[in-house]
Amino acid sequence: MIVTKPLPEEAWQEIGWDGPQCLSDSAHTFIYAQRTSDGRIAMGGRGVPYRFGSGTGGTGATAQSTIDLISQKLSSFFPTIPFEVDHAWSGVLGVTRDWNGGVHWDPASGIGSSTGYAGHGVTSAYVGGRTLVELAFERETERTTLPWVGYRAPKWEPEPIRWLGVHAMYQLFGVADRWEERRGSSKSSLLARFGSRLAGLHE
């Protein structure tokens, strides 16, 4: 994620962004952005790909290449507006092999978990938490009968297959985005669909 310094009102008027609308480019190497209450643009997207052995990236500092990539994308949307990045942050994305979440409760130990909801954490954490409470108190509700209760996702491939697969997916998505943009395509290319299958996604 990056966030710009506050933009002057003239810039907002030129952009035509006058409210709390969110935007996304819907690319495979996608971005998403919103206007903040103090007049900045916050933008995030797919950044540094997977690190070998599920590495977390050391100190946690956001890679300059990622900041530059997202900044360039922002400038391509609004080329006449000068932007200055004020802050940047990032984190490690942990996903299951098929990108599906699971809620688990073990009555014997009294330990439960709600995991695997990459990209949909706020809503899923809330629903997962409520589901765990209901499972713990042995209540049967519409949530305790959802398909993710007791669901176990497949395991990821061992290294170095996992690293090679994730990086191949990123490369395929980048090539697919350039291919589709040049052709003004409104459908996902075969390259993007293959990359999605490789990653366990279903775009």
C-alpha positions, 0 to 999 in steps of 0.5 A, a space after each residue: 500500500 502507498 498513500 500520497 500526501 494530501 492533494 489540493 482541491 484543484 487536483 480533486 476537481 480535475 480528477 473529478 473524484 468528489 466522494 468516498 468512491 473506491 476504484 480498481 483496474 480489474 487487471 490480473 496484477 490488480 490495484 485498488 484505491 480510495 480517497 481518504 478523509 484527509 484528501 489523500 489517495 491510498 492505493 494497494 495491489 499485488 506487490 512483492 511475490 512469494 519469498 522462498 520457504 515462506 519467508 517474511 522479508 526480514 525487517 518488514 520494510 516495503 520494497 522500493 520496487 513495489 512502491 515504484 510499481 504502485 506509484 507508476 500505476 497511480 500516475 498512469 491513471 491521472 498523468 496530469 496530477 503530480 503525486 508524492 508518496 507520504 507513507 508505504 506499508 506491506 505485509 505477508 499474505 498467507 493463503 491456502 492452496 485453493 484460496 478457500 477458508 476453513 473454520 475448525 472447532 475441537 471440542 476435546 481441546 477447546 481450541 478452534 481456528 478461523 483461517 484462510 480468507 485472503 482478501 476478504 478478512 474483515 467480513 470473514 473474520 467476523 463470520 468466522 468468529 461468530 461461527 466459532 462461538 456457536 460451535 463452542 456452545 454447540 448451537 446449530 445455526 445457519 453459520 455452523 452448517 456452512 461448507 467451510 466448517 471443518 473444511 481442510 484445504 489441500 497442502 501446498 507443493 514442497 519447495 522449490 516447486 512452490 516458489 517456481 509456481 508462484 513466480 511463474 503465475 506472476 509472470 503470466 499475469 503480467 504478460 496477460 495484462 499487457 497482452 489484453 490491454 494492447 488488444 482492448 480485450 474484455 475477456 481473460 486470456 488463456 495465459 491469465 486463465 492458466 496462471 489462475 489455475 496454477 495458483 489455485 484461483 478460478 478467475 
